Amino acid sequence: MLIDVSGSLEEDHHHMDDIARFYVKCALWLGESDPGYVNTYFGPERLREEALTVEVSPESVAGYAGELLATLDTIEPLSDDARVRHAGLRGLVRALEARARGSFDFDAAFGVPAPGDDPGWFEGFHTALDGILPGSGDLAGRYRGFMAPFVVPPDRFFEVFVAAVAESRRRTAEHIMLPPGEGIEYLAREGCSRYLGGGRSLIRVHIDHPVTIDRILPLACSEGYPGRHTIQAIRDAILVRGRDWIEHTVVPVASPFATITGGAARFGVEMAFPGADRTKFTEAVLFPLAGLEPDDAALLDGVSAIATGLFYPGTARVAAGLAAGTLPREEACGILKGVLLLTPETAEDCLRCIEGFGAYPAAVHEGYRRVRDYVGASGPRRWERFARILTAPLMPADLAGTP
């Protein structure tokens, strides 16, 4: 199916509207046979119903995607706005084609190269933990033993998490104008958080899974402000309702935009709570709400920083290896326990989550690195640069250098 693009080049947005509409249908078709592909869809219900009146195989979707790419090649965008949209559509359709073909093309799916192999990457983190953790003997046992007293009681988790979200929203709103009517609903049930459209998100709070107090703010910022909810609400207001770029109403788990969105969401806590702010707020507000003693809060901060530096590169390597078929499941679980120091139960939960998301954690880790380097560690323009990432449909290649 080729879309006619003959006529004036000034009509490039009109032609891209047609391409975007068919791309959305293709994504919805693929989502029917590949349930993990579409994270959320908040576009017109009529378009979804129109698409799902027929069944379309992944092979056919891949063929359609190839035709859409060929059609995009015939369009010469005339304005900066059109060039941004054209590049974004190419990235989305290319990722769709790779997913539909079932091939592990990491660069096509996420717009970044796959992580390289470095067998000893974790040794520095283990050495650092060994030097900071109290006691002696088995590193994994010492780490788990130290973290155990900091688990938030399940009956207090919801209150602690909502307080963290409220403060992260307040801090974000000091720098970024949030869309009118935006907000978050909470559901105490396992599952993926989703953007619902119209500035609203549903965040699922897993109160049955043990979560330590140091993870509350990163989770609140990543899922809420200035993370995924904020990004989707702003892009919905600017790109979908403001410009009618319908391609942004479907959010696939594998795309170049997912790389940047996930990376920015993870970086969010470093924007909202820079420097010592995270430790101060956690100790002053979250510890009392959780009913925990803040005696070792400073040491917890140091241990948590090292463990975080260990966790994300580790899960990225596991995700990439599993997706490529080069890492057996049993070996992957062994890495999560022996290298990332997770308990057997947590390692199994983490592995199931990685399997559900495919190579996405690896892309997010690279996206985080690019967002971090683009925004910078300090300076008056940090929020300006971060706001650009939130509001503009940037590709990973756009985050080279400074704006």
N, C-alpha and C positions, 0 to 999 in steps of 0.2 A: 504494500500500500504506500504509494508516493503522494505527497501533498504538492499540489500545483503551486509553484512560487514564481510563475511568469508574471511579468508586469513591472511596475515601478519599484526600484530598490527602496524608495521612501516608505513602502508598505512592509518593511521588514518585521515590525512588531506585529502586524496583522498576521503575517505568515507564521511567525513564531507562536502566536496564540493558537493556531491550528495544530502546530507540532506539539505544543505543551499539552493541549487537550488530549491528543492521542497518546502522548507519553503517559499521562495520568491513567488512561484506560489500560495501557500495557502494564503499568506497575500494579494496578488492581488485579488484572488477570494473573500476573505472576504470583501475587500474594495469595491467591486461592490454592495454588499447588505448592507454594513455598511459604508456609505460614509465618516463618521467622523473618521474612523479607520486609514487610510493611510494618513500621512501628506504629504509625497512626495516619488516618486520613480524616481531614476536616473540611473537605470541599463540598460542593453541591451534592445532595443525596440523589438528585435526579441523574447526575453523571455516573455515580456508582451503580445505580439500578440499571441504567442504560448499558454500562459495560458488562455487568454480571448476568445479563439475559442470555449470554452465550458463554461456553467454555472454550478457552484458548490455551493450547499447550505451551509449555516453556519453549519448545523448539520454534513454534510460530511467533512467540513474543520476541525471541532472539532475532528472527528474520525481520520482523517489523522494526526492531531497534536498529538493525543495520540499514534499513531503508530510511529511517528518520535521520540517521547520521549522514547518509548521502544527501538527503534533502537539506540539512543544515549546511552542508558544504556549498550549496548553490546560493546561499544567502550571504550578502555582503553588508554587515551592519554599518549604518552611517553615523550613528551617534554613540557617545560614550555609554549611555544607558543601554542602547541596543547591543553594544559589544559585550557589556557585562552579562546581559541576559543570554546572549548567544553562547558565550563561553560556559555559563552555568548549565544551559540545556545540553550542550555537548558532553559535559562531565556527567550529568545525570543519565543521559541515554547510553553513554559508553559503559557506565557502571551497571545499568539495567541489562545491557547485552551480555556482559561478562557473567552476571548472576544467572541469567536465563540459560546460558550455554553450559553452566555447571563447571566452568573452568576456573582454576585458582589463578586469576590474574590480579594480584594485589594492587598493582598500580592502576589498572583500569577500574577496579572497584572503589578505591579510596583516594586516588590522586597522589599517592606517595609511594616510595619504594618499600618493599617488605623489610623488616628489621634484619640486620646482619647477624652472623653467628659469632659469639664471643664466649667460649665455654667457661671462662673464669670471671665473668662479669660481676658475680655476686660476692666475691671473696672480700672486697673492701667493706661491704656492708656488714658481713658477718664479723669481721675484725672489729669494726666500730661498735657493734652491739655487744660483743664479748667484753670490750673495754668499759662499757657504761652500765651494763646490767649487774646488779648485786649477785653475790654468790659465785659458785664455781661449778664446773661439770658441764653436762649436756646443754648446749646453747638453746635448743628448741624448748627444753623443759624449763630453763630459767626464764626465757622470754614469755612463755605461756603462764608461768607462775606469777611473774611480775604483772602481767596485764589482767589477770583474773579479778583482782579487787576493783577494777575500774569498769566492769561490765554494768551498764545501766539496768536497773531492775525493770522487768517487762511492764509492771503496772505504772511505772513512771516515765517510760520511754516516750509516749505520745506527748506528754506535757513538755518534756525537755526538748523534743524535736520541734514542736510548734513555736516554742520560745526562741529557738535558734533561727527558724525561718523568719520570724517577725523582726528580729534584729538585723538579719542579713537583708531583708527588704528595706528597712529604714535606712541602712547604710547605702544600699544601691540607689535608692530614690534621691539621695543627696547629690548624685552624679549623673543619673540617667532619668529622663522623663519616661515614666512607665505609662503604657496605654490606658486610657480611661476604662474603668470597669474590669480591669484584669484582676485575677485572684486565683487562689488555690483551694481545692477541696481535698480532704484527706479521707482515706479509707484504710482501716486496720485489717488489711488482708494481703496475702502474698500475691505478687504479680508485678507487671511492669507499669511504671508511671506513664501517663499519656497526656499529650496536649489535646484538648477537646475542641478548640476553636473559639473564636469570639473573646480571646484573652483569658480563657479559663483552662486550668490544668487539673488533673486528678493525680495526686501522689499517694501511692500505696505504701503504708508504713508496716514493716514486717516486725511486729512486736514479739514474735516467737523466736527470732534469731538473736543470739547474743551479740550486742554491739557495745563496744567500749566508748567511754565518754569522749575520747579524743577524736572519734569518727563522726560525732554529731554535727559539728559545724561544716566540715567538708561535705557531708551528705546534704545538709540543708542548702548550702550554696550551690552544689552541683545540680540538684534537682529543682531548686527554687530560684533564689536570687543570689547573684546575677547569672544563674546557670540556665538549664534547659527551658524551664518555664518562661523566664525572661526573654530568652532568645526567640522562642517560638511566638510568644505574644507580640513582640516588637516586629518580627518579620511578617506575621499575619497582618498586623495593622499597616505596615509600610508596603510590603510587596504584594500581598494578596488583596486586601481591601483597598489599598491605595493605588496600586498599579494594575491589578487584575492579572498578576503573574500566577496562573493557576497551578503551574508545576510545583509550587511550594506548598500546596495543600496535601500532598502525599509525602510522607517522611519515611524513606527507606532506611534500613539499618546499614546498608552499604552504599555509600556515595562519597564524593569529595566533600560535599557539604557536611556529611556526618562526621568526617574527620575533624573539621574545624569546630563544628558545634560541640562535639564531645570533648575536644581539647579545651575549648573555652569554658565549658561547664566545669571541668575538673580544675581549671585555673581560677575559677570564680572565688574560692575561699581566700586566695592570695590577694585578690582585689578588695574584697569586702573587709578582710581582717589582716591587713599587712603587718609585717614585723611581729611585735609582741602582742598585738591586739587579740589574736586568737587565744593565746594562753591566758591573758587577763580576763577576757569575757568568759571563757570556759571555767576558770577558777572562781570568779566572782558570782556568776549567774547559774551556769549549768551544773556545777558540782552540788550546790545546795538543793536545786530542784530535783536532782537525781538521788539525793540523800547519801552522797559519797563524801568521804573526807579528802580534802585537797592537800594532804601532807606532802605527797610526792608529785605534785602537779608539775613542778619544774623538770624533774627527772622524767616524768611521763612525756613531756613535750619533746625532750631529746630522743627518747626511745622511739616515740611515734614518728619523728622526722626520718630517722634511719629506716624504720620498718616500712614507711611509705615509699621511700626511695628504693626499697627492695621489692615491694609488692607490685608496683605498676610495670616496671621492666620485666619482671618475672611472668606476670599474667600475659603480657604482650607476647613474649616468646612462646609461651604455652599455646596461646590462641593461634599464632601464626603457624606453629608446627602442626597442630591438630588440623587446621584448615587445609594445609598443604599436603597432609597425609604422611608427613615425615616423622611425626612423633606419636608413638603408640599411647593409647589411653592410660595404661598402667604406669608407663614412664612419666607421663604428664602429671598423674596424681602423686608420684614420688617426688617430683620437683616441687609441687605445691607444699608437701609436707617437709621435705628435707632441706629445701633451699629457701622457701618463703616462710617456713616454720609454722605452718597452719596445723591445727588439730586435724585428725583424720576426718571428723565430721564436717568441719569447715572446709577442708580440702575437697571433699566430695561435693558439697554444695557449690563451691566455687567452680569446680570442674563442670558441673551440670550447667551452670550459668554461662560459662565460656562456650560450651558446646552449643547452647541456644543462640548465642550471638555470633558464632563463627569467628572470623578474623577481626571483628570490630574492636576488641580491646587493644590489639596491636596498632590499629589506625588511630585510636584515641590517644595512645601514648605518644605517637609521632605528632598528632595534632596539638597536644599539650606543649610539646617542646617548641613547636613553631609559634604558637600563641605567646608563650612565655618570652621567647626571644624577640618577638615583634613588639610586645608591649614594653619590655624593659623592666629592670629591677626597681628603678626609682625615677623620679622626675615629674614635673608638672603635667606632662602630656600622657601619662599612663592611662587615665580614664578616657581621655579623648581617643586614644588608639584602641582601647578595649571596646569602647562604644562603637567604633567603626566595624569591628569584628561582629558585634551583636546585630548591627542594623543592615550591613551590606552583605549580599550573597558572595562572599569571598571564597576563592579556591585556594588550596594549599600553596600553590605557586605564588599567590598574591602576597603571602606573608614573608617575603624575602626583603630584608632591609627595613628601613623605616619609612613611614608615609611622608 
